[in-house]
Amino acid sequence: MLSIINTTPLEILEMICDELDTKDLAALVGTCQHMYSRTIVRLAQRYTEIHLDFSQSSFDHIHAIANNKIMREQVQRLVVMTPEPYLGRNLEWHRSAAGHILDPLNIPTIRRFRDDLIERLVQCRSFVISPVRSKYVPEDEAVDDKHLNPDDAAGILLNIIADTSLPVKTFWYGRGVNYTSELMDIQRLPKGLLVCPGFQAGWQSLTNLHLEHKLTPYNYSFILELLLNAPNLRKLYLSLAPQHLAIEFFSQLTRSQALSSTLERIALCCTCIRTVDLLRMLDRSRQSLKRIILTDVGGLSMALPALKSQLQGSFSQLEGIDIDTCQ
């Protein structure tokens, strides 16, 4: 049977590979050296996105991918999407008095992961952190300070960016679904990050930023600086509440000359912004803006038909405007 597969034309073999689930395809790849050479690319193509739960086994899996010359070339995105009690298992974490993970880059496994990102996973420059909370977590697995939460995961990745000037392309950090932790808790995030030259150098490469958070007086400046230190953004998604802080936030954001003027897509969802600030924000990217998405946005003083008409006549590159449930 193996000899028949070994002599199967490559295009037929690749069609067979495409029908197999990843576990079975991996088993086929491992049957012999000849089969490995004919099928490894098909397996590698399934790893454009790799998942990380900050457990020892998860880091070991990524390290194995990083050490394979074919597999690592395919990896473009790293996704953290794990129920909170299961983040960071089998590793010992310590917190500083300020509340964030203490010296994460001094943990050998994290140092190895950092080195893999810099030296081997050179195409992986997009990070997605989407908190998930399982409905079926046993009672003794309740989330507490001993567990990592999504803020801790974000803090470790941001520390790596600062330490290495990693030229990150996408940073997606949102609420996810069914989560329980208070996210963007400034106590859990690294202190002094935004004034670090290494972070500023890496963050300037950012082209896609997705932030979905509840604004507080404590994280207000942190979120603002994340935006103002990203001058080359092309895509921006913001979902920020509550209303009174969101209005103040956008007023301050849109008055800053540091706000990106190269945006191609702006999406605002479940937030609040004054019409004057919205127009000021959009006008910054007058020459590049192609898509505007407004969903459940409050604070707009102009009637929606009039606003849409004004926007359609103001941007030469504009391809679409989506306005839904706004007032």
GULUM-651624 format. One record per residue: residue in one letter; x, y, z of N, C-alpha, C in turn. Coordinates in steps of 0.001 Angstrom, whole numbers, plus 500000, padded with zeros to 6 digits. Layout:
N
AXYZXYZXYZ
...
***
This chain:
327
M500828498796500000500000500000500000500863501255500000
L501934501224500807502810502386500877503485502649499549
S503889501576498838504546501757497539503603502377496521
I502298502034496611501314502636495709501212504132495960
I501145504516497230501058505943497567502324506675497124
N503475506028497291504746506676496937504854506944495447
T504151506149494638504223506338493177503024507122492636
T502131507535493522500977508332493098501446509691492589
P500938510154491439501327511491490944501117512549492014
L502003513534492042501983514534493103500654515273493167
E500082515625492033498836516387492065497692515556492670
I497700514238492445496689513372493055496949513250494551
L498211513103494911498570512989496325498173514243497093
E498359515400496486497991516643497137496477516759497320
M495721516219496359494266516207496496493854515299497658
I494548514189497820494280513290498946494601514003500259
C495730514697500285496129515436501497495069516455501898
D494497517105500910493504518149501199492241517584501821
E491985516300501645490789515673502205491013515129503613
L492260515055504049492571514505505361492491515579506442
D492088515200507667492201516156508757493671516277509143
T493985517288509925495386517609510198496112516466510900
K495436515794511818496074514688512543496450513557511602
D495546513194510687495832512116509733496882512539508720
L496835513798508311497845514287507374499224514255508015
A499317514632509280500596514581509985501117513151510062
A500205512184510267500610510777510310501145510334508957
L500511510779507887500989510441506544502358511050506282
V502526512307506673503818512972506488504935512202507182
G504633511604508323505658510930509112505918509486508746
T505306508976507675505481507558507352506894507225506877
C507498508094506079508863507847505585509424509140505013
Q510723509142504734511382510348504240510827510778502887
H510569509791502025510048510109500699508680510770500791
M507804510192501623506469510767501790506556512136502465
Y507470512287503380507668513577504051507961514668503022
S508876514387502122509292515399501149508166515760500189
R507215514840499986506133515090499033504916515750499675
T504807515683500989503567516147501635503767517223502698
I504996517499503092505222518435504191504689519832503882
V504766520250502628504279521590502276502773521683502494
R502051520593502144500603520599502345500265520699503826
L501026520024504674500806520131506110501159521525506607
A502272522056506134502723523378506578501702524458506252
Q500996524306505141500018525318504736498839525415505699
R498695524432506564497632524485507566498048525265508805
Y499274525727508811499794526410509994500113527871509715
T499325528507508846499466529962508691499074530649509998
E498219529972510766497779530480512062498067529421513118
I498797529807514163499078528876515246498479529410516536
H498068528482517404497389528866518641498315528694519835
L498184529593520777499029529600521967498152529788523200
D498318528904524195497600529088525456498561529349526624
F499822529608526301500851529946527285501137528800528256
S500794527590527863501186526409528629502533525911528107
Q503198525063528877504475524520528451504323523721527155
S503284522904527059503094522091525854502836522958524630
S502133524070524824501854524976523714503141525628523208
F503994526064524113505280526640523711506172525585523034
D506120524361523530506920523282522922506451523009521495
H505148523032521284504591522815519948505067523899518981
I505007525154519425505452526257518574506956526148518303
H507725525728519304509169525566519118509457524505518065
A508681523419518076508868522368517071508583522896515667
I507530523693515533507217524300514233508339525241513806
A508832526028514757509894526994514448511172526309513976
N511408525094514418512628524380514042512499523615512730
N511320523644512119511129523010510815511186524088509737
K512148523991508845512399525053507874511219525306506943
I510437524267506673509289524434505777508075524939506548
M507823524360507696506645524739508480506696526206508901
R507839526641509370507916527983509959507702529088508933
E507955528810507655507778529833506630506306530176506402
Q505417529282506824503992529490506586503308530280507700
V503913530326508868503251530911510041503200532438509926
Q501975532976509973501791534423509857501099535047511074
R500264534248511760499487534788512872499598533885514090
L499630534515515239499598533793516503498323534192517230
V497540533193517637496215533452518204496142532905519624
V495719533748520545495447533350521925493937533352522093
M493354532165522154491903532037522247491596530804523104
T491710530958524396491614529845525325490811530273526549
P489938529410527063489249529753528314490245530157529397
E489926531194530126490883531814531047491540530870532055
P490815529948532663491499529092533650492568528194533051
Y492566528066531725493508527162531083494683527892530440
L494786529176530662495950529928530181497129529718531135
G498302529469530564499523529466531360499751528249532218
R499186527118531858499356525920532683500764525340532566
N501182524701533647502468523991533725503671524914533704
L503454526199533930504549527150534072504320527939535358
E505404528336535975505298529083537230505387530571536936
W504370531303537354504306532736537109504332533472538447
H505021534600538448505071535437539646504651536847539267
R503974537516540197503510538879539947504343539881540729
S504532541031540119505187542127540818504213542743541802
A504716543614542647503840544314543589502822545182542853
A503167545587541632502265546429540839501166545626540161
G501306544290540113500221543462539595500488542736538301
H501523543123537533501787542454536272502731541265536483
I502846540407535457503737539256535529505174539756535696
L505877539227536661507216539695536995508256539099536050
D508987539969535357510114539588534495509809538374533623
P508788538447532771508449537269531961509568536834531031
L510390537773530576511453537408529639512619536699530320
N512578536615531645513585535829532357513144534384532586
I511930534063532175511459532681532227512027531957531006
P512779530879531182513451530221530042512521529903528876
T511323529422529148510398529075528063509982530311527278
I509785531432527973509401532670527288510579533218526482
R511784533095527009512967533533526254513111532717524970
R512884531421525074512978530573523876511907530967522859
F510701531239523346509618531678522472509969532999521796
R510521533938522569510956535218521996511984534985520891
D512959534124521130513993533837520149513407533175518904
D512417532294519109511763531663517954511085532709517084
L510413533677517713509742534724516952510733535563516155
I511840535904516766512799536795516127513628536082515058
E514068534872515346515059534208514492514463533227513494
R513280532658513786512764531587512936511374531871512377
L510494532329513199509125532604512747509049534035512223
V509824534291511201510029535674510746508833536227509979
Q507894535365509583506682535841508925505550536086509927
C505737535656511165504683535761512179504775537118512864
R503993538048512376504016539401512913502614539918513212
S501668538994513326500294539364513651499856538583514890
F499233539286515845498856538680517114497385538971517412
V496661537918517732495235538021518030495005537501519437
I494448538335520295494121537937521666492621538096521828
S491922536982521868490467537007521954490028536197523154
P489777536817524269489450536087525495488203535225525351
V488275534028525877487154533105525837486958532529527233
R485745532416527640485418531798528923484469530638528661
S484851529431529007484004528261528799482842528275529785
K481688527849529330480524527755530211480602526530531120
Y481540525651530812481562524371531507482814524180532352
V483388525281532820484554525193533695484114524704535070
P484742523647535623484375523181536962484544524286537994
E483807524183539094483826525236540099485216525473540663
D486025524394540785487352524584541362488335525190540375
E487848525509539160488707526137538162488352527607537985
A487742528207538966487370529624538864488605530482538648
V488417531571537896489539532454537578489945533236538821
D491228533270539122491744534093540215493113534621539813
D493776535304540706495047535937540386496160534944540087
K495960533671540455496986532687540180496997532262538716
H495889532496538049495802532146536636496243533327535769
L496756533006534607496941534059533619495577534448533076
N495434535703532705494245536099531985494681536799530699
P493761537204529826494160537800528550495065539030528675
D494890539827529736495792540963529936497227540506530154
D497401539397530886498746538869531106499356538411529788
A498547537749528968499027537307527657499439538511526813
A498587539546526807498916540760526055500190541396526593
G500328541437527922501513542049528531502792541346528127
I502776540009528072503968539262527683504324539548526230
L503325539558525348503590539853523938504098541281523756
L503521542217524488503980543607524393505399543750524925
N505743542994525958507115542999526466508094542474525423
I507692541449524691508556540906523645508763541942522539
I507694542644522169507820543703521160508808544770521630
A508681545167522886509560546207523430511003545737523525
D511200544474523888512542543945524081513284543754522765
T512546543480521698513182543113520424512906544086519291
S512101545119519549511632546031518488510943545251517376
L510215544211517758509544543343516794508586544159515931
P508749544145514609507886544945513729506518544297513545
V505646544496514508504332543858514504503440544491513430
K502629543661512769501734544140511708500292544295512206
T499810543281512924498434543287513406498415543023514903
F497616543790515619497405543530517044495913543615517287
W495307542467517541493860542340517735493634541964519189
Y493049542865519934492898542648521367491489543051521763
G490614542053521898489219542372522138488603541555523249
R487334541769523442486640541135524552486399539653524324
G486301539203523091485968537817522853484544537534523317
V484283536296523747482946535924524207483046535198525544
N482031535368526349481902534636527606483088534805528549
Y483750535935528521484885536113529411484409536690530742
T485226536533531752484841537021533079485793538078533620
S487026538083533174488001539022533731487714540449533292
E488083541370534138488076542787533763489273543010532851
L488998543277531575490102543389530621490626544816530538
M491837544922529997492589546161529968492697546722531379
D492974545812532304493233546175533699494685546636533781
I494889547891534029496230548467533952497186547828534956
Q496657547232536016497529546566536981498255545373536364
R497620544702535413498206543507534824499090543812533614
L499080545034533145499842545390531946501192545971532327
P502201545808531463503562546263531801503625547769531979
K504395548195532965504518549611533278505674550226532466
G505500551467532045506557552155531297506748551665529884
L505837550838529412505988550227528088506035551258526971
L505118552218527012504920553099525871506030554129525685
V506881554304526697508015555211526537509290554445526207
C509177553124526056510344552305525732510678552461524251
P511917552858523899512283553037522482512070551774521651
G512332550597522241512134549353521510510680549134521149
F509786549429522082508360549281521790507938550274520709
Q508354551502520844507973552517519864508452552145518466
A509656551593518376510201551200517072509394550069516452
G509050549063517256508275547943516728506840548317516417
W506236549130517277504828549499517138504588550395515930
Q505612551106515488505463551979514316505180551195513046
S505476549896513043505201549063511870503753548600511819
L503003548826512887501640548316512984500748548911511890
T500018548031511190499097548493510147497640548146510451
N497399547262511422496030546837511717495865546726513227
L494991547558513798494772547565515240493287547402515536
H492973546426516393491593546150516799491536546195518315
L490805547152518859490677547300520307489209547340520681
E488823546458521598487442546379522050487457546298523574
H487257547456524230487475547505525670486547548504526350
K486440548326527654485750549290528492486777550295528995
L486548551546528662487434552604529125487250552838530617
T488370553065531302488341553464532712489316554630532879
P489229555365533977490214556426534211491648555892534288
Y491795554589534541493129554013534707493749553570533379
N492921553026532475493495552550531204493351553554530068
Y492675554662530325492393555685529315493672556108528576
S494700556499529311495933556992528691496677555882527973
F496635554666528526497321553530527902496743553248526515
I495418553207526421494776552949525129495040554095524163
L494976555316524665495237556486523816496643556420523231
E497620556067524053498997556021523573499227554861522595
L498503553748522765498599552670521782498241553187520391
L497252554048520338496817554610519051497784555665518524
L498246556517519402499077557635518957500518557229518672
N500896556021519066502226555515518728502215554609517504
A501098554614516775500971553782515571500669554675514367
P501670555384513840501424556373512795501145555782511414
N501370554476511250501240553880509917500064552927509804
L499067553115510646497887552252510601497167552354509258
R496687551192508792495843551146507603494405550754507966
K494277549883508984492959549421509418492820549654510921
L491663550201511310491438550504512720490010550136513102
Y489888549333514160488588548980514721488599549392516189
L487614550196516585487519550638517974486107550417518492
S486019549714519604484764549569520326485060549948521770
L484664551141522152485029551696523452483805552251524162
A483639551885525394482549552375526228483154552673527615
P482451553376528487481086553895528385481018555214527624
Q479788555713527480479547556867526628480348558095527025
H480319558480528301480934559760528686482446559732528489
L483091558607528784484536558526528579484873558402527103
A484034557703526338484293557550524906484262558902524195
I483296559731524527483206561057523905484459561878524214
E484878561867525465486095562591525846487319562002525149
F487372560663525074488511559978524464488660560375522998
F487579560292522240487663560601520812487953562080520575
S487469562924521447487780564344521319489284564579521451
Q489900563916522412491342564067522609492122563380521493
L491671562201521102492366561449520048492394562216518735
T491263562736518328491181563346517002491845564719516935
R492158565310518074492861566583518076494382566419518007
S494835565183518152496277564940518157496821564810516741
Q497919565464516480498572565372515179499276564032514994
A499402563256516072500054561953515979499128560860515446
L497833561137515363496892560157514847497223559836513394
S497167558544513048497520558105511697496725558856510631
S497407559204509573496763559858508423496790558951507194
T496994557639507412497098556687506296496021555606506374
L494977555837507150493945554825507332493172554564506042
E492949553291505766492146552881504624490772552384505069
R490708551850506285489422551377506816489299551777508274
I488180552419508611487872552791509991486549552143510369
A486548551411511475485318550807511985485143551218513436
L484007551834513744483644552195515110482383551427515472
C482409550763516634481287549913517014481004550056518503
C479720550145518853479296550170520257480075551216521054
T480084552430520547480817553505521198480063554810521009
C480692555905521350480037557200521270481053558248520837
I480704559058519815481605560075519302480783561237518761
R481237562448518994480549563613518429480817563683516934
T479857564226516198480001564334514744481253565121514367
V481540566198515083482703567015514753483993566219514916
D484041565362515927485239564549516136485341563435515102
L484202562858514736484208561834513689484732562411512380
L484223563577512003484663564199510749486144564577510812
R486581565041511959487994565376512113488866564119511987
M488413563037512578489154561780512514489241561267511073
L488134561282510375488112560799508995488925561705508072
D488850563000508322489544563953507455491054563776507493
R491581563229508608493022562985508706493497562048507611
S492617561144507157492995560155506135492227560389504838
R492028561642504517491220562013503355491714561362502060
Q493014561233501885493557560729500630493618559205500552
S493416558523501669493591557070501664492344556282502034
L491357556928502645490218556222503220489347555571502140
K489117554242502326488320553476501373487023552928501965
R487017552701503272485843552071503883485575552691505254
I484299553018505506483868553544506797482753552652507316
I482894552159508541481890551295509151481509551878510508
L480242552208510675479727552744511934478571551858512382
T478728551200513526477709550282514023477398550596515479
D476157550914515756475714551220517114476577552324517736
V476692553419517011477481554568517456476535555689517877
G476718556181519088475905557270519585476662558589519566
G475955559678519876476572560991519974476575561789518692
L476055561229517600476089561917516307474939562915516233
S475260564151516006474245565198515984473638565388514601
M474308564911513566473819565079512199472927563902511819
A471864564153511083470993563091510603471810562123509738
L471538560837509872472360559833509204472371559958507682
P471237560206507023471295560398505561472193561569505157
A472106562672505915472935563832505605474411563521505856
L474691562786506937476071562417507237476640561525506147
K475867560539505744476335559629504695476576560367503383
S475691561277503054475838562059501830477103562913501876
Q477353563536503022478554564359503160479818563517503036
L479811562353503647480989561488503585481244560996502161
Q480191560639501458480350560134500089480957561180499162
G480717562451499452481260563488498588482593564042499033
S483167563487500114484373564089500681485649563298500478
F485545562014500112486728561156500056486849560505498675
S487889560883497969488034560457496579488246558955496420
Q488817558307497440489116556874497343488028556000497965
L486984556628498505485985555884499268485221554897498396
E485173553621498874484484552564498148483196552130498834
G483075552376500136481864551939500816481684552590502168
I480403552829502524480037553346503840478939552455504407
D479163551915505593478151551095506262477776551772507567
I476531552188507687476034552824508904474833552049509393
D474916551543510631473854550695511152473588551005512630
T472336551247512964471903551458514357472702552579515026
C472819553686514332473536554840514891472554555956515198
Q472961556842516107472089557956516475472914559144516940
***
